[in-house]
């Protein structure tokens, strides 16, 4: 179960700041998409999330900032205009950022 999301942590200040900038309709879709992460196997996610690791990108671990870990993204809108990023550590998806698709790809 190492690749299954058992918990979602949205407490990151940067994530909260980016989430608060979303328009209300996008925020509503983001809440739904984030809820859909629970019990997802990141190796075989449902197609509707468009969940995947960002190729060639790693970020500091939340658990041990001295380590670099994979960063994943998933779409938070039905039209794929916005997405969010997270790391998966010990079964917890630590949300990092959300916003327009290209911005999250550049700064996950």
N, C-alpha and C positions, 0 to 999 in steps of 0.2 A: 504493500500500500504506500510505498515511498513516493509515488508520483500522483497520488490522489489528494485532492484538496479537501481537508477535513474542517478547516476553519478559514475565515476571511477576516483579515485585520485591516481596517480602513483608518487607523489612528495616526498614520504618518501626516505630519503637518503639511508637507509639500502636496500630498494627495488631497488633503482637506481644502487647501487653498485653490488648487486647480479645479476641484469639484464645485466649489462655491462660485466659480466664474462661469460655469455652464448655464445655458438658458434653462428655464424651468422644464420645458418639454424634453430636452436632452437629459436633464438630471433624472427625470422620471424613468426614461429608458435605461439610463445608467444603473439605477437602483435595481431594475428588473434583471439586467444582464449580470450584475455583480452577484445577485442572489442565485443565479443559475450556475455559478461556479462551484457551489457546494457538491461534494462527492464526485467531481469530474476528475477523470484520469487524464493528465496533461499529455500522455502518450497517445490517447485515443479520445480526444474531446468531441462533443457534438459539433457538427458542421456549422450550425447557426452562430456559434461564438467566434469562429475564425481564430481560434486560440492557437498560438504557436510561439516558439522561442525566437527571439530576434537573432538572426544569423550574425556571428562574429561580434556580438556585444555581450559584455558582462558588466555587472555593477557590484558595489560593495554589499556584502551580506548584512542583513539586519541583526542577525544573531552574533556574528563575528565579523566586524567591519574590516578586519585584516584580510579576509578571504573575498575572492570574487566569485559571483554565482551567475547562473543564467538568468536572463530577464525575459519574461513572457509578455505577450500582448493579446488582447481580445477586443472585439468590437462591442461598443456600448450603445450603438444606434442601429436601427434596422436598415438604414441606407448606407451604412459603413463609413459615414463621414467622420465619426469620432471613435476613439479607442482608449483603452487604459492599459497600464503596465503593472506587473507584479513580479515578485520573486517567490519561489516556492521553497520553504525551508521547514523541515520537520512536520510536514502536512499542513502548514499554514501559508496561505497566499497573502503576502504583505503587499498591499496596493501601494504604488509609487507615484503615479501621475495619470491624468486623464485630460483629454482635449482633442483638438482636430487630429485626424489620422497622421498626417506628415509630421506634426510637432512631436507627437509621442514617439514616433519612430526615431526622430533625431535626438530626443532627450527623454529616454524612458525612465 
